[in-house]
């Protein structure tokens, strides 16, 4: 039976029973008339910090605020574009499981990122996503005001509740400017994720950073001690904190006190991932919210660099894998940059057949992801049986979406990432003749691809066209499917249903990557370039196979693409395909090791515990 806490006495009340009061649009329940009368006498005392929270979280003091431009909180909410948002969603899910006193802050995105549709030539067409926020979130009664381009802008918030294993709720606040009081141009500011021009992007980051802090204050989150910026998009929150303290407590800028409250996670070694804006635009958008000399001191002399602003105003900074921490330190010398390797939420990304398998052999694995190390004792035939079910579910989806029928007994290779040049999705097709010869002499091979290109990324779109063109040339000897509209549900089917996960980024541009971690939770080994998380996760022939020689094999070296393709083919032909076809027991043993060694470590439960120990307390 579900229960909620009486905000006065702290006793648990069964849901649907007891006395109730609605205060500021939120229902509170009580075990007795005494508690109800006490609450009504001074409701602000018992509702402080809880306004807008779900039942079961009353009285919880939120000490951490987690800001992210995108969050993949629910398959029905198109509030994410890729890895950054998926990581944020998994982080908040683990926080809910582990009862971390955190509140999430992001934007609503009424039109989402986009729905991807591919024509027969592989041209990507984008359409707005249609969804109803009221089905998955509730509108809170509180609004805040701010100024953008000299106009007053009203911001409201929707709340989506992320519920953990024990019923503990992490609230996710989704900021929304689609308010009647706002000018038409401002009502659109929270409509599209990563849409529009520089002005639109900066306006969104103003709403996230400055508007997010003001919304937390207005909702009663007065005891937040740490503000975690998941990438630099929210860096203007530091400017808002400085302004607050200057107006409230001190005539001087209190840089040290604000810095002690801020945490920054950088996610990308790709220059385009670090937002920069001209000060002319910043002045136009922000007005006098922050003096130019303060912004230039903290964010760069010539342009406002959001990463630099976050670096200068954070007490703790980290990259998202050990190698990425090293790369970030090289990019930003003079800053102390730690590393906490990413993970994924184990219960979310484990397929139904493997969930059932783990439930039988590893009770409690959902609450303690490290317990997955005990997978090493699961019989290999059970591992293969669970995989066969996941593979069948994937192939059924492929049949629904395409005219292709994939063979259950054929080596199936998956690749699903954002379609952009440095991820090199087409590397495996460098020499199609090699694949044809392999399929004829070693055993059949089939591929499943997915991934969106950013609407403005023409080279990324060209990659999709090339893969679909090659698919036409190689079919039917090598079936190749490119599944459109890659999302959370398709990602779960793909990462659990293929036999081998392929990842071929250009070193050292993979900050972490988490798709291979999802595959590992389902016993799927990786064949991957040694970059990002795979530098830590690869045990050759045990959890998968490496392409390249790691950090010493620099991306800038001439001919690295040709060498990587050659090594990829050599591993497929000489090791992987023969093992898959000739020694099923050993292959299943590698699947088992992948779970025991990688799934038990590369999860957000471990990651959140590291953030708590290193940054939150």
N, C-alpha and C positions, 0 to 999 in steps of 0.2 A: 504494500500500500504506500502511495506517495505521501509525503508529509512536508509541511512548511513550518518555519520557525515563527513563533509568537514574538513580535518585535519588542515587547515589554519584558516578559519573564524569560524568554529564551527557550521555553518548552516547545516540543514539536506537536503540531496540530495536523490530523489527517486532512488531506486535500478534500474539499467539499463539505467539511464539517466545521463546526465552531461558528463564532461570531465574526462579522467582517465589517470593514469600513473602507470606503474609497476616499483617498486623500491625494490631491494633485494628480488625478487621473489614474492612480495605482491602488489596487486592492490589497489590504492588509487583513490578516486573520488572527483571531485570538482564542485562547483556550478557555477564557472565562470573562464574565461581565466586568470583573475587577480590572483586568488588563485592558479591556475595551475602553472603560471610563478613564483609566490612567492615560491611555494614548490620546483620547479626545481632549484631555485637559491641556496637553502640550505636544501636539503631533509632530512639530518640527524637531523635537528632541529625539524621537524614535525613528523618524524617517530620514534624518540627515545622512547623506551619503548613499541613500537607497532609492531616491526618487527615480522612478522609471525602471527599477530593477525587477527582475522576475521573482515570483514567489520562490522561497527557498534561499534567497540571498539577502534577506533583510538583516540589517545589523552588520553586514560584511564591510569592513573598511578597505577600500581599494587603495593600494599603495603604489601601484605601477600603472602607467598609461602607455599603451603600445600603439604607436602611430605608423600606419602603412598606407601608401597610396592605393593599394589594391589588397583585397582579402577574399580568398576563395572559401567562404564560410558554408555554402550550401550549393549543391548542384543546380538548384533553381534560381540562384542569384548570380547574374553575369557581372559581378563586381571584381573580376580578375582578368588578366590577359595571359599569364603564364607562371613561371617558377616563383617569382617574388610573391605573388598573391597566394599561390598554393602553399608556400612555406608559411606565410602569415596565418592562413587558416589552420594549418596543422599545429602551429605554435599555440594558438589560442585553444585548440582542442586539447592539447596536452596540459595546458595551464588549467583547464576545467577539470581534467582527470586528476591532476596533482593538487588541486585546490590552491593555486597561486592567486593572490588577491590582485587581479589585473583587470583593466578595462581597455577594450580596443577602440581605436578611432580611425575612421576612413571616410570615403565619400560614397554617395548612393549610386550614381551612374544609371539613370533611368533608361538609357539606350545601350548600356553595357559597353563591352569592347566592340564586337561585331559578330554576326553569324557569317560563317565562311561557306561559300558555294563555289564549286569548281565545275567549269564546263568541260566538254570532251577534249579540248586542247590543253587543259590544265590552267586556264586563266582563272584567277581568283576574283570573285565578286563579293563585295561586302554589303550586308544589310543590317539595319539596326535590330537589336534584340528587343523582343516584346515581352515584358514581364510586369507583374503587379506587386509592388513592394509590400502592400498591405497583407499579402498572403504569407509572407515570411518574416515580416518585421512589424512593429507597432510604432505609430507616430507619437512622439513625446510632446507634452504640452508646452515645453520650454523653447524659447527662441533667444538668439543673441544677435547683436548688431555689430557691424564693422564697416569700414570704408574702403572701397575699391574704385580707383580712378575718380576720387572725389564724390562718388555717389554712395549713399547709405545702402548697405546690403544686409538683408535679414537672412539668418541661417537657422534652420530647424534641424531636428535629428530624428531619425528612425532607429529603433533598437531591435537587433536580432540577438536572441539568446543562444549561446553555445553551452550545452548541458553536458557535464562530465559523467563519468561512470557512477558516481554516488549521488548525482542530482545537483552537485555544485554548479552554479551558473556563472559563466563569463559573459558580460554584456558587451556587444559590439555596437558602437554608435556610428551611424552612417549619416554624414552631414549632407544637407539638401538645401539648395537655394531656390528651388521652384516654389516660391511663395508669392502670392498675389501682390504684396506690397512692393516687390522688387521690379526694377525695369526689365523689359523683355530680354535684353542682352544678359542680364545677371541671372535671370531664371534658368538660363541654359548652362550656367557654369558647372553644374554637377551632372550634366546629361551624358557625356561621353568620356570613356576612359582613354587617355592618351590621344584625344582628338584635338582638332584645331591647331592654331599657330602658337608662337611663343607667348603671346599675350594671354591666350586661353590657358596655357600650361602654368604660367606664373600665377594667374588668378586662382586656379585650382590649388596651387601650393600655398597661397595666402589663406584660402578657406581652410585647408587641412591644418596648417601649422598654427596660425593666429586664431581662426575660428574654432579649431579643435580645443585649444586651451580655454577659450572663453566658454565653450559649451560645457566642458568639464566643471568649471567653476559654477556655472548657472544651474547645473544638475545636482550640485551638492557634493561633488568629489573633491572635498577640501583637504583631504589628507594624502593626496598623491605625493609621493616622495621622489619617484624616479620616472622620467619620461624617456621612453625608448624609441628612437627613430629607426625604423626599418628602411634603410636607404635614405638619401639626403632630401627627398621630396618634402619632408616635414620640418626642415631645418629652421624655418621662420618661427617655430615655436620658441626657440631660444630668444629671439628678438622680443616676442610677446612677454616672456618671463622677465626679461630685463626691464621692459616698460612697466610691468606690474610692480616690481620691487622699487623702481625709482619713484613711481607715483605714491606708493604706499608707505615705504619705510626709509628711503635714503635719497638725498639730493644727488648722490653719485651713482654711477653705474656699478652694480654689484656683480661683476663678471664671475668671481670665484664661487659665489653662492649658487648662481644659475648653473655654472659648469658642473658643480657637484651633483646636480639633479639630473643631468642629461647623459644618455647612453646612445651610442651610434654604431649601427651595423652597416658596413659598406658591402655591396654585393657584386660589384663588377669591375674588372680591369679594362673594360671597353670604354674608350673616351666618351662615346655618345651616352653612356649611362650616367654621366656626371653633369647634371643640369647647370647651365650658366646663362645669365641674363645681363643685358646691357644696363648700366645704371640709369640711362635715359628712360628705359622702359620701367625699371624699378621705381624711379621717382614718380613717373606717371601713374603707376598702379598703387603704390603705397603712400604717396604724399609725404606727410611729416610723421608717419608712424615710427620711423626710426631715422635719426640723423645720418646723412650720407657718410660722414667720417667714421661713424661706428660700423656701418655696413662694410666700408672699404677696409677697415682695420681687421674685421673678422672674416670677411668673405672674399677678399681679393681687391687689389688696387684698381684694375681695369674693368673687370666684370664681376658680378655677384656669382660666385661659385658655391652652389649649395653644399657640395661635399666639403669644401674648405670651411664654410660656416659651421657645419656639423662637427668637423674635426676640432676646430678652435673652441667650441663651446660644449665639449663632452668630456666627462671624467673617465669614461671607459669607451674604447673603440675596438672593434674586432672585424676581421674578415670571416668568411664562412667556410673555410677549410684551411688546413695548415699551409698548404702551398699558396692559397690565395692570401693568407696573412703575410707571407713573405713577399709576394708580388705587390701587395698594397703598401708594405713598408718601403719597397723600392720606389713606388710611385709618389709616396708622400714622406720623404725622409724628414726626420726631426719630430715625428709624432710616434708615440708608443701605440702600436697596433697589435693587439692580441689576435687569437683565432679561436673560434668555436665552430666546429664542423657541423654543417646542417644535418637534419634528419627528416624523417617523415612520420606521420601519425600511424602507428602500427595497425590499430584496429580499423582505421578508415581504408587503408590501402591493401589489406589482406583479403583475397578473394573468398567467397563463401566456402568453397571446398577446403581451402587451407585454414580458414577459421574453425571449421568443424574438426579438422585434423588436430590443430593446436588445442582445441577445447578437450579433446580426448587425451592427449599426451602431455600437455603443459597447462594445467589449470592455473588461472590467474595471470596469464600472459598479457591480457589487455591492460591490466593495472601495472604490470612490471615487465616492460619490454625486454629487459636484460635476461628474463627467464627464457627467452627464445634460444639461448645458447643450448638449452636442453634438447633442442631439435636434433642434436647429433645422435641421440639414441632412438629416434623414430625409424622404424624399418623402411628401407629404401623403396620397397614395393608400395608402401602407403604414400610416400612422397610422390611417386610416379602416378598413382591412381588419382590423387588430388589434382595434380597438374593436368592429367587427361581431361578432367571435368572442366577446368578453367580454359583449356584449349578449345574444347567443344563449344563453350559459351562464346568465346571470341569468334570462332568460325561461323557460328549462327548469325552473329551480328554482321560479319563480312558478307554473308549470303543475302542478308536483308538489304544491305546498302549497295551492293554491286552485283554484277552477273557472274562473279568468279566463284568457283567451288575449290576450296583448298583441301589438300590431302591431310588427313589426320596423322599419317605416319611420316610426313615430310618435315625436314628441318626447317622451322619457321623462324625468320629473323625479324625483329621489330626495331623500328626507329621512329620516335615521335618526339619532336622538339620544335621550338619556334623556328620557322623557316627563315634563316638569315645566313649570310655568307660564312661567318667564322665557325658555324656548327657543321658545315661540310656534309650535308645530308647525302649528296650525290657521290661522295668519295668511293663508296663501294661499287659504283658503276664506272670507275675510271677505265677499266678494260672489260667490257661485257663478255668478250670471248672467253675470258678466264672463268667467269661464272657458268657459262654454257658448258665448257669442258668439265668443270667440276660436277655439274648436275648430271652429265652423261656418264662420268667415270666413277664418281664417289657415291653419289646419292642425290635425290631431288632436293632442290632449295626453293623456298618461296619467301616473299617479303611483304610486310605490311608497314606502310608509312602513314604518318599524320603530322599535322602542324600548320599553324597559320603564319602568314607573313604580315608584318605591319602594313597597313594600307599605303604608306608612303615608301615602303622598302621595295623598289623595283627589282634589285638584284635578288632579294629573297623570293619574290614572285616568280622570277625566272628559274630559280632552283626547282620550284614545284612543277613548272612547265616541262623542264628537262626530264625530271623523274617520270612524269606521266608519258612523255614521248618515248623514253627508254622502255617503259612498261609495255607500250604498244609493239616495240620491236622484239622483246624477249618473250612475251606471251605467245603460245601457251607453255613453252618449255620451262620457263621460270615465271610462275604467276606473281604479279606485283600489284598490290592494291594501295591506293592513296586515299585514305578515308578523310572526308571533309569534316569541318567544324569540330576540331579536337577540343574536348572539354573534360571535366572531371570524370564523368561516367565512362567515356571512351578510354580515357587514360587508365582507369582501373582494369577494364577488359584487356587492353593491350599489354600492359606491364605484367599481367598475370597469365596471359594466354599464349604468348610466344615462347619459343624454346631458348632463344638467345637474344640478349639485348645489346644493340649496337650503338656506340657513341663515338663520334670522330671529330671532336672540336679541334681548332687550331690552337696549339699551345702558345702562351699560357692564358688563353682568353676564357677558359671555363673556370668561373669563380668556384663553383661547387658542383651544381647539377644534382638533381634528386630523383630523376626518372629511374636510374639504375638501382637506387635504394628501394624504390617501390617494387621493381622486378625481384630484387633479392628477398623481399618478404614473401614472395610466392615461389621461391626456389629457382628463379630464372637467373642463370649466370650472365655476366657481361663480357663482351669483347669491346674494349674501350681504350682510347688514347689515355696515356698516363698524365692526367691533369685533373684539377679539382679534387673531388672526394675520392676518385679512383686511385690516386696516389696512396691513400691510406687503406682503401678497401681491397685492393688487388693482391691476392696470394695466387701466384701463377699456377694454373692447373687445379686449384682448390676452390676458389670463389669465382673464377673466370680467367680471362686472358688479357694481356696488355698489348697495346700497339705503341711502339716507341720506347724511349728510355727515360722518360720522366723529365725533370726540370733541366737536366743537362742537354736535352735534345730540343733546343730552342726553336720557337716558331719562325724566327727570322732566318734560319739556316736555309740556304738555297736548296730546292728540291725536296723539302720536307713532305710535300703532298705526295710525290711519287714514291718516296720511301715508305710513307704510312700506308699507301695503297698496296704496295708490294708485300709489306708485312701482314696486312689484313688478309690478303689472298693466301699467303703462306700458312697463316694460322688456320684459316678456314679449311683449306685443302689438306694440310698435313696433320692437323691435330683435331680440330673441332668436329668436322663432318665425319671422319672415320670413327671417332669416339661415340658420337651420337648413334651411328648406324651399326657399329660392331660390338659395343660394350655398354648395353643399356644399364646394367647394374652400376658400373663405375660412373656413368653420366648421372644417374640418380643420386649417387654418393656426392657428386659435386653440387647438385641441387641442395642436398641436405647441408653440406658445409656452408653454402652461400647463406642459408637461413641462420645457421648457428653462429657463424662468425660476423656476418655483415648486418643482418636484420637485428640482431641483439644489440648492436652498437649504433648503427646509423638510423636513429629514431629520435623524434622530438621530445620524448620523455627524458632521455639522457641529455639532450641539448638544452631543454628548459632548466633542468637541474644545474647545468653548468652556468647558464645565465644567472640563475638565482644566487649561486655561490660566488660568482666572479663579479657580478654587476649590480644585482638588485638589493643585496644586503650589505 
